[in-house]
Protein backbone atom coordinates (compact mmCIF):
# COMPACT_ATOMS: atom_id res chain seq x y z
CA UNK A 1 0.00 0.00 0.00
CA UNK A 2 1.38 3.41 -1.02
CA UNK A 3 1.35 6.06 1.70
CA UNK A 4 0.17 9.62 1.09
CA UNK A 5 3.69 11.08 0.79
CA UNK A 6 4.69 8.52 -1.85
CA UNK A 7 1.48 9.13 -3.81
CA UNK A 8 1.94 12.90 -3.61
CA UNK A 9 5.59 12.68 -4.65
CA UNK A 10 4.60 10.60 -7.68
CA UNK A 11 1.85 13.08 -8.60
CA UNK A 12 4.23 16.03 -8.15
CA UNK A 13 6.89 14.35 -10.33
CA UNK A 14 4.30 13.69 -13.05
CA UNK A 15 3.15 17.32 -12.92
CA UNK A 16 6.76 18.54 -13.13
CA UNK A 17 7.54 16.31 -16.11
CA UNK A 18 4.49 17.63 -17.98
CA UNK A 19 4.96 21.32 -17.15
CA UNK A 20 5.96 23.68 -19.98
CA UNK A 21 8.55 26.08 -18.60
CA UNK A 22 8.47 28.13 -21.80
CA UNK A 23 11.87 29.48 -22.81
CA UNK A 24 13.35 28.69 -19.40
CA UNK A 25 15.85 25.84 -19.52
CA UNK A 26 16.36 23.81 -16.34
CA UNK A 27 19.96 23.24 -15.25
CA UNK A 28 19.46 21.68 -11.80
CA UNK A 29 16.73 20.93 -9.24
CA UNK A 30 16.65 20.31 -5.51
CA UNK A 31 14.42 17.79 -3.77
CA UNK A 32 10.76 18.28 -2.85
CA UNK A 33 9.99 20.37 0.23
CA UNK A 34 6.70 19.99 2.08
CA UNK A 35 5.19 20.08 5.55
CA UNK A 36 2.61 17.87 7.22
CA UNK A 37 -0.19 18.58 7.44
CA UNK A 38 -0.03 20.68 4.31
CA UNK A 39 -1.15 20.98 0.73
CA UNK A 40 1.99 22.24 -1.07
CA UNK A 41 4.99 20.41 -2.51
CA UNK A 42 7.66 22.83 -3.73
CA UNK A 43 10.92 22.23 -5.53
CA UNK A 44 13.71 24.75 -6.10
CA UNK A 45 14.63 24.85 -9.78
CA UNK A 46 17.75 26.48 -11.24
CA UNK A 47 17.40 27.83 -14.77
CA UNK A 48 19.98 28.83 -17.35
CA UNK A 49 20.86 32.52 -17.13
CA UNK A 50 20.28 33.78 -20.68
CA UNK A 51 21.39 37.32 -19.73
CA UNK A 52 24.77 36.01 -18.56
CA UNK A 53 25.38 32.44 -19.83
CA UNK A 54 28.69 32.23 -17.92
CA UNK A 55 27.13 33.63 -14.74
CA UNK A 56 25.15 32.00 -11.98
CA UNK A 57 21.93 30.19 -12.79
CA UNK A 58 18.57 31.80 -12.05
CA UNK A 59 16.70 30.40 -9.02
CA UNK A 60 13.00 29.65 -9.30
CA UNK A 61 10.38 27.40 -7.73
CA UNK A 62 7.89 24.83 -8.96
CA UNK A 63 4.85 24.24 -6.73
CA UNK A 64 2.19 21.57 -6.69
CA UNK A 65 -0.93 22.24 -4.61
CA UNK A 66 -3.09 19.32 -3.49
CA UNK A 67 -6.84 19.40 -2.90
CA UNK A 68 -6.61 19.12 0.91
CA UNK A 69 -4.31 17.78 3.63
CA UNK A 70 -5.36 14.16 3.07
CA UNK A 71 -5.60 14.17 -0.72
CA UNK A 72 -3.23 13.14 -3.48
CA UNK A 73 -5.39 14.96 -6.06
CA UNK A 74 -3.51 17.83 -7.71
CA UNK A 75 -5.49 21.07 -7.55
CA UNK A 76 -2.98 23.52 -9.03
CA UNK A 77 0.59 23.74 -10.36
CA UNK A 78 2.76 26.72 -11.17
CA UNK A 79 6.36 27.89 -11.53
CA UNK A 80 7.85 31.24 -10.54
CA UNK A 81 11.07 33.21 -10.89
CA UNK A 82 11.41 36.29 -8.68
CA UNK A 83 7.68 36.28 -7.95
CA UNK A 84 6.71 36.16 -11.62
CA UNK A 85 4.75 33.22 -13.02
CA UNK A 86 6.49 31.38 -15.83
CA UNK A 87 5.39 28.67 -18.23
CA UNK A 88 2.13 26.80 -18.09
CA UNK A 89 0.77 23.39 -17.20
CA UNK A 90 0.24 20.93 -20.02
CA UNK A 91 -1.76 18.41 -17.98
CA UNK A 92 -5.52 18.24 -17.84
CA UNK A 93 -8.04 16.66 -15.53
CA UNK A 94 -8.60 17.71 -11.94
CA UNK A 95 -5.84 20.31 -12.11
CA UNK A 96 -7.06 23.88 -12.23
CA UNK A 97 -4.48 24.88 -14.76
CA UNK A 98 -1.76 26.45 -12.84
CA UNK A 99 -2.33 29.86 -11.37
CA UNK A 100 -2.19 30.62 -7.67
CA UNK A 101 -5.45 31.74 -6.09
NUMAR-498506 format. One record per residue: x, y, z of N, C-alpha, C in turn. Coordinates in steps of 0.001 Angstrom, whole numbers, padded with zeros to 6 digits, always signed. Atoms other than C-alpha are relative to their C-alpha. Layout:
BEGIN
XYZXYZXYZ;...
***
This chain:
BEGIN
+000833-001184+000000+000000+000000+000000+000877+001247+000000;-000779-001236+000121+001382+003408-001017-000514+001013+001016;+000444-001017-000948+001347+006060+001695-000221+001332-000710;+000367-001282+000594+000166+009617+001091+001213+000743-000551;-001192-000711+000475+003686+011079+000790+000533-000594-001301;-000458+000643+001230+004690+008516-001846-000931+000329-001161;+000972-000316+001047+001483+009135-003810+000123+001455-000434;-000157-001421+000334+001941+012905-003615+001302+000252-000761;-001282-000174+000694+005588+012679-004651-000113-000464-001453;+000194+000500+001364+004602+010599-007680-000847+000971-000819;+000851-000969+000697+001848+013076-008598+000769+001283-000302;-000793-001215+000196+004232+016030-008147+001039-000207-001107;-000971+000308+001057+006893+014350-010331-000670-000014-001370;+000728+000046+001266+004305+013686-013048-000375+001409-000462;+000354-001383+000344+003148+017320-012922+001234+000763-000487;-001248-000662+000391+006763+018542-013135+000425-000422-001401;-000412+000522+001307+007536+016314-016115-000874+000539-001130;+000925-000457+001029+004494+017629-017977-000160+001518-000036;+000111-001451-000040+004957+021323-017148+000836+000622-001118;-000707-000731+001053+005956+023675-019975+000607+001252+000619;-000687-001137-000601+008553+026082-018598+000284+001112-001008;-000202-001021+001020+008468+028125-021802+001436+000017-000461;-001381-000161+000463+011867+029483-022812+001034-000237+001098;-000899+000195-001132+013355+028692-019405+000536-001429+000000;-000649+001307+000058+015854+025842-019521+000534-000393+001371;-000411+000485-001325+016362+023809-016336+001436-000514-000051;-001363+000505-000156+019963+023241-015248+000091-001004+001145;-000043+000857-001183+019462+021682-011800-001299+000159+000787;+001153-000069-000894+016734+020930-009245+000378-000567+001359;-000158+000578-001334+016648+020307-005515-001122-000999+000224;+001066+000944-000332+014417+017786-003771-001294+000716+000367;+001301-000549-000369+010762+018285-002849+000015+000437+001457;+000179-000495-001360+009990+020373+000231-001487+000042+000277;+001407-000008-000378+006701+019987+002084-000099-000080+001514;+000243+000148-001425+005188+020081+005548-001276-000800+000196;+001196+000781-000314+002615+017875+007219-000607+000521+001276;+000902+000061+001154-000187+018580+007438+000244+001194-000910;-000188-001065+000970-000033+020679+004314-000542-000396-001347;+000543+000267+001334-001147+020979+000729+000976+000354-001110;-000959-000422+001023+001991+022245-001068+001240-000879-000014;-001316+000585+000230+004993+020408-002509+000723+001005-000886;-000756-001000+000754+007663+022832-003735+001410-000506-000241;-001346+000412+000378+010923+022228-005526+000747+001215-000538;-000828-001067+000543+013712+024755-006105+000563-000466-001331;-000454+000319+001347+014628+024850-009782+000994+001090-000421;-001006-000952+000474+017748+026483-011236-000018-000002-001521;+000118-000155+001444+017402+027830-014767+001247+000641-000581;-001113-000624+000714+019981+028831-017350-000196+001509+000016;+000020-001458-000005+020859+032518-017129+000287+000489-001418;-000177-000431+001385+020278+033784-020677+000655+001377-000093;-000624-001322+000003+021390+037325-019733+001505-000087+000199;-001416+000201-000267+024770+036014-018563+000285-001502+000012;-000180+001462+000093+025384+032438-019832+001158-000550+000828;-001127+000462-000805+028691+032234-017920-000198+000308+001482;+000282-000375-001382+027131+033635-014735-000788-001068+000739;+000780+000918-000825+025147+032005-011979-001346-000298-000645;+001334+000353+000488+021932+030194-012793-001047+000867+000715;+001104-000770-000555+018569+031799-012045-000859-000940+000839;+000759+000839-000928+016702+030404-009020-001499+000245-000154;+001449-000073+000052+012995+029647-009301-000605-001121+000835;+000688+001035-000756+010379+027398-007730-001138-000588-000809;+001128+000695+000599+007889+024835-008956-000857-000520+001146;+000892+000366-001101+004854+024241-006730-001183-000817-000488;+001183+000824+000225+002187+021573-006690-000896+000159+001224;+000955-000151-001086-000933+022240-004609-001017-001141-000075;+000946+001099-000065-003092+019324-003487-001345+000482+000541;+001378-000371-000314-006844+019401-002900-000230+000311+001486;+000090-000229-001444-006608+019124+000906+001127-000776+000684;-001129+000594-000723-004311+017785+003634+000041-001523-000044;+000015+001461+000065-005357+014160+003072-000146-000514-001426;+000240+000360+001394-005602+014168-000718+001293-000091-000801;-001092+000063+000964-003227+013138-003482-000451+000603-001338;+000530-000623+001210-005392+014956-006059+000624+001377-000188;-000637-001276+000300-003513+017834-007705-001077+001027-000334;+000956-001082+000217-005493+021065-007552+000590+001070-000899;-000622-001097+000733-002983+023517-009030+001499-000234-000105;-001451+000040+000164+000587+023737-010363+000458+001302-000628;-000543-001225+000588+002762+026725-011167+001494+000103+000284;-001430-000259-000166+006360+027892-011531+000207+001504+000047;-000280-001425-000157+007846+031240-010540+001506+000257+000031;-001347-000552-000149+011065+033211-010891-000184+001422+000502;+000095-001333-000595+011414+036292-008680-001444+000492+000117;+001386-000383-000205+007679+036285-007949-000837+000122-001253;+000717-000078+001269+006707+036157-011624-000309-001400-000501;+000389+001297+000549+004746+033221-013019+000684-000238-001335;-000612+000373+001270+006492+031378-015830-000641-001282-000510;+000480+001238+000599+005389+028670-018229-001476-000226+000221;+001397+000389-000181+002129+026803-018092-000110-001511+000091;+000215+001441-000094+000771+023387-017202-000435-000562-001349;+000463+000662+001222+000240+020927-020018-000856-001202+000337;+000843+001125-000395-001764+018407-017981-001443+000465+000123;+001415-000317-000163-005523+018243-017835-000601-000915+001043;+000667+000842-000987-008044+016655-015532-000414+000837+001179;+000455-000698-001198-008604+017710-011938+000813+001249+000289;-000861-001153-000267-005845+020306-012111-000621+001273-000557;+000481-001312+000403-007058+023884-012227+001185+000767-000544;-001228-000282+000719-004480+024881-014758+000826+001175+000480;-001227-000615-000396-001758+026448-012841+000128+001433+000386;-000237-001349-000479-002331+029860-011371-000400+000073+001465;+000329-000073-001414-002188+030615-007667-001268+000809+000240;+001264-000675-000333-005447+031735-006088+000263+001161+000931;
***
